[in-house]
Amino acid sequence: MGNEEVRIMPNITYLNRKTGMGYEQLMKLQYPIFLALLRENYILDLKETPEGRAYLEQIERLKVTTPDFSKLSQISGYQKAGGN
């Protein structure tokens, strides 16, 4: 067994338990499909606990890249560029 297979085995075992697919079936999946299955099952697991849901909410907030100007305007001393 190669080094690459050793590193991927925990993910294969996890997906085997979650999907019921065997080793051969999982290894024949296209890599993007394999990763999508892994991601979606992991998210479903996180949604099952309060801690997991809190974690998902936290990482969702981290993906926001635009400022919320309505919240910023509530901060004392904040002015929009060019504003008074």
C-alpha positions in Angstrom: 0.0 0.0 0.0 1.5 3.4 -1.1 1.8 6.4 1.1 -1.0 8.2 -0.7 -3.4 5.4 0.1 -2.5 5.5 3.8 -3.4 9.2 4.0 -6.7 8.7 2.1 -7.8 5.6 4.0 -9.5 7.5 6.9 -11.6 9.4 4.3 -12.4 6.2 2.5 -13.4 4.5 5.7 -15.5 7.5 6.7 -17.4 7.5 3.3 -17.7 3.7 3.4 -19.6 4.0 6.7 -21.7 7.0 5.6 -22.6 5.9 2.1 -22.3 2.1 2.2 -20.1 2.3 -0.9 -17.2 -0.2 -0.9 -13.5 0.5 -1.3 -13.6 -0.3 -5.1 -16.6 1.9 -5.7 -15.1 4.9 -3.8 -11.8 4.5 -5.6 -13.5 4.6 -9.0 -15.2 7.9 -8.3 -13.9 11.0 -10.0 -11.9 13.0 -7.5 -14.3 16.0 -7.5 -17.2 13.6 -6.8 -15.2 12.0 -4.0 -14.5 15.3 -2.4 -18.1 16.5 -2.7 -19.3 13.3 -1.0 -16.7 13.8 1.8 -17.6 17.5 2.3 -21.4 17.0 2.3 -21.3 14.1 4.7 -19.0 16.0 7.0 -21.4 19.0 7.0 -24.3 16.7 7.7 -22.4 15.3 10.7 -21.7 18.8 12.0 -25.4 19.8 11.7 -26.3 17.0 14.2 -24.8 18.7 17.2 -25.1 22.2 18.7 -21.4 22.7 18.6 -21.2 21.6 15.0 -24.0 24.0 14.0 -22.2 26.8 15.8 -19.0 26.0 14.0 -20.8 26.0 10.6 -22.3 29.4 11.4 -18.9 30.7 12.4 -17.2 29.6 9.2 -20.1 31.0 7.1 -19.5 34.4 8.6 -15.8 34.2 7.8 -16.6 33.8 4.1 -18.3 37.2 4.0 -16.1 39.6 2.1 -18.2 42.7 1.8 -18.8 45.1 4.7 -22.3 45.5 6.3 -22.6 49.3 6.0 -25.8 49.4 8.1 -23.9 47.8 11.0 -20.9 50.0 10.5 -23.0 53.2 10.5 -24.0 52.3 14.1 -20.5 52.5 15.3 -19.6 55.9 16.8 -17.3 57.9 14.6 -17.9 55.9 11.4 -18.4 58.0 8.2 -18.7 56.7 4.7 -15.9 58.0 2.4 -16.8 61.4 1.2 -19.5 61.8 3.8 -19.9 64.3 6.6 
